[in-house]
Amino acid sequence: MPSDVQVTKERFEDVGDLDKNGTPDYCYHGYNYEVTVDGRTFHIRSYDESPGEAIVGTARPDVSVPRLRKLVDHLTQVLRFSTVKFYSRRHGYYRRIDLRTLEFMD
């Protein structure tokens, strides 16, 4: 992969308030990544409950933007994710992209 991609990775545990029995109302575990491609940093989260899935915390850039291809290639080839999701402003939620065309799938 190109040397113009830098990655940091940090473990997270997001645990909600405990009820009277000591059980949290929610509990998520995984990793936060910062992937910088050509000077632009993307924030990515993966959850232990969904192995192989990368959720990019920003709206998907236009598919013609070269750094989008570099980002997706790095996520899949180096970090070994098999699914990549971006936020869709139009739909208001995260949507899976086709790894070949970079277009939203559904």
Residue pairs with C-beta under 8 A, 6 or more apart in sequence:
1 73
1 74
1 77
1 78
2 70
4 37
4 38
4 70
5 35
5 36
5 37
5 70
5 71
5 74
5 78
6 35
6 36
7 33
7 34
7 35
7 36
7 74
7 78
7 79
8 33
8 34
9 31
9 32
9 33
10 31
10 32
10 33
11 29
11 30
11 31
12 28
12 29
12 30
12 31
12 32
12 45
13 27
13 28
13 29
14 26
14 27
14 28
14 29
15 24
15 26
15 27
15 28
16 24
16 25
16 26
16 27
17 24
17 25
18 24
18 25
19 25
28 47
28 48
28 49
29 47
29 48
29 49
30 45
30 46
30 47
30 48
30 49
31 45
31 46
32 43
32 44
32 45
33 43
33 44
33 45
33 46
33 54
33 79
34 41
34 42
34 43
34 44
35 41
35 42
35 44
35 71
35 74
35 75
36 42
37 67
37 70
37 71
37 74
38 66
38 67
38 70
40 67
42 56
42 57
42 58
42 71
43 56
43 57
43 58
44 54
44 55
44 56
44 57
44 75
45 54
45 55
45 57
46 53
46 54
46 55
46 81
47 53
47 55
52 80
52 81
52 82
52 83
53 81
53 82
53 83
53 84
53 85
54 75
54 79
54 81
54 83
54 84
54 85
55 85
55 94
56 71
56 84
56 85
56 86
56 87
57 87
58 86
58 87
59 86
59 87
59 88
59 89
60 68
60 86
60 87
60 88
60 97
60 102
60 104
61 67
61 68
62 68
63 101
63 102
63 103
68 102
69 102
72 84
72 97
72 99
72 102
75 81
75 84
76 82
76 84
76 99
83 96
84 96
84 97
84 99
85 94
85 95
85 96
85 97
86 94
86 95
86 97
86 104
87 93
87 94
87 95
88 94
88 95
88 104
95 104
95 105
95 106
96 104
96 105
96 106
97 103
97 104
97 105
98 104
98 105
